[in-house]
Amino acid sequence: MAEKKVKKHVSKKAPKKGTTEVKAVEEVKETVEAAKEVKEKVEEVKKAEEVKAVDETKVEKEKKAETKEKKKTTTKKTAAKADKKTATKKKEAAKMKTTIKKVPKNVFVEHYGQQTKIDVEKYEGEVKKIWLNDWNRLAKDLKEIDLYIKIEDKKVYFVVNGTEHGDFSI
């Protein structure tokens, strides 16, 4: 009887030869499937990395293109700034030239023993006042001023733009 118990006991604990092989085959199949899944995941990761690499190259190309565009715009802006600077320098030079050219002019006229100082700029300013204030004309319309000084009458006669004329006392 002791043998029967042992056999029963052994048979319960010890699996049959066919079942262990089935279990081993099933485990191998599961590991193969797991390996396939892992392989698929690895392939997906590789594809994702390739896509990222392609995207990164595209992004790098776009960045390069953007930097080229920025360089172009900055060069254009720099050129525009340089143009502005040269324009302001030219204006300053023109101002300097005009200030140098404005030298006070003293003209003296002698008539019958009398010497009279003629201040052309003062007379020109007087004509401009008459043109703007008395005649209500625009400054941009004033093109040319001709002055005629008559010492005997102590008057300055003027003609503006070749057509308008007037006079005032010295």
C-alpha positions, 0 to 999 in steps of 0.5 A, a space after each residue: 500500500 505504501 507503494 500505491 500512495 507513493 505512485 499516486 503522490 508521484 503521479 500527482 506531482 510529476 507531470 507526464 512527459 507529453 504535458 511538459 513538452 506541450 508546456 515547453 512548446 507553449 513557452 517557446 511560442 510565447 517567447 517567440 511571440 514576445 520576441 516578435 513583438 519586441 522586434 516590431 517595437 524596435 522596428 517602429 522605434 527605428 522608423 520613428 528615429 528615421 522620421 525624426 532624423 528626416 524631420 530634423 534635416 528638414 528643420 535644419 534646412 528650414 533654419 538655414 533657409 530662414 537664416 539666409 533670409 534673415 541675412 538678406 533682410 539684415 543686409 538690406 536693412 544695413 544698406 538702407 541704414 547706410 543710405 540714410 546715413 549717407 543722406 544725412 551726411 550729405 544734408 549736413 555737408 549741404 548745410 555746412 556749404 550753405 553756412 559757409 556761402 552766407 557771408 555778409 555782403 556790404 555794398 556801398 554806393 556813392 552818389 553826389 558825394 553821399 555814401 550809402 550802405 546797401 544791405 542786400 539781405 535786409 532788402 531781400 527780407 523786406 521783399 519777402 515780408 511784403 510777398 508773404 504778409 501784404 500780398 498773402 502769397 505762399 513762400 513756395 511761389 517766390 522764385 526770383 527777386 530783382 532789386 533796383 536801388 535808386 539813391 536820389 529817391 532813397 527807395 528800393 524798387 523790386 520785381 518778383 518772379 518777373 511780373 509782380 513789382 513794388 517799392 519801399 523806402 531805404 
